[in-house]
């Protein structure tokens, strides 16, 4: 009797706990059904970023994209072909991302006209697309993140004119190379450079094809230097040009000045040593970071995507200011810190600063 009476309260307690457990588990299990809001909240947004090629320059774009993904709490996968002329490989990577059903995509669409259809198909399939570095006019991409290419060419010319005047070289031939003839942003740079040299006694050459592959690029510049021994300056429009020109100039003891684009370590070291006189930077970190931020906030918070052009700015580097920029550009931690403050100051509201896409100028 005593044992039976002692068990009854415990048995009752167990029954109550079992009932409570059942009522607690049932709703939780129901929330895990496919398509529910709770299950979606537990899954990180996935954004793909397809580069036009892999080198030191695009590594900075990748770093910016990955920093943005960490800040926004999303996943990003950054891919690109080994060579800058492998457009079909880049498109295949882009289409592979759409088949994996990423939530959004960013692409460097080189050349822009070839990417119109893949971008349109992605957008029609429900995957928003943004572009960076190279514009794709006429595509369904909502926004482009890049510098004013024509103005950057004009600025490069004005800075080179100062360097030439300091050497008392007030006239002469300037040789220009273009790594990918026909690519719109490079033609814009060339046209801007010619505009900046207008009214002077300098003769600007046509833009010679100097190739995107590194060894072929060096060989092309070597041939041009041999064919034009009396040139006063040589100008490259792509990121691989200045490191190769600096090496060539040192090897053959060239006396011509060197100017061009992008701020990789080798280029900055060449500016410090005096092998290169002027380089134009186009903030590749921002070209990686800002599109990821825009897509993340659109997909997660339902904010409108910026519509048009986000001007990331142009940066001129000479021997006078290279030391500080070298420190920033060659230390990922310092780069992240510097850009964090820069973004907060100038890019807090991407929608408010978006402008119409710049039209090609001749």
Secondary structure as UniProt FT lines:
FT   HELIX           2..31
FT   TURN            34..35
FT   HELIX           37..41
FT   STRAND          46..51
FT   HELIX           56..72
FT   STRAND          75..80
FT   TURN            84..85
FT   HELIX           87..99
FT   TURN            100..101
FT   STRAND          104..107
FT   HELIX           112..115
FT   HELIX           116..124
FT   TURN            125..126
FT   STRAND          128..132
FT   TURN            137..138
FT   STRAND          143..146
FT   HELIX           149..166
FT   TURN            167..168
FT   STRAND          171..178
FT   TURN            181..182
FT   HELIX           184..197
FT   TURN            198..199
FT   STRAND          201..209
FT   HELIX           214..227
FT   TURN            229..230
FT   STRAND          233..236
FT   TURN            239..240
FT   HELIX           241..252
FT   STRAND          257..261
FT   HELIX           265..273
FT   STRAND          278..281
FT   HELIX           284..301
FT   STRAND          308..311
FT   STRAND          315..317
FT   TURN            319..321
FT   HELIX           322..329
FT   HELIX           332..346
FT   HELIX           350..353
//
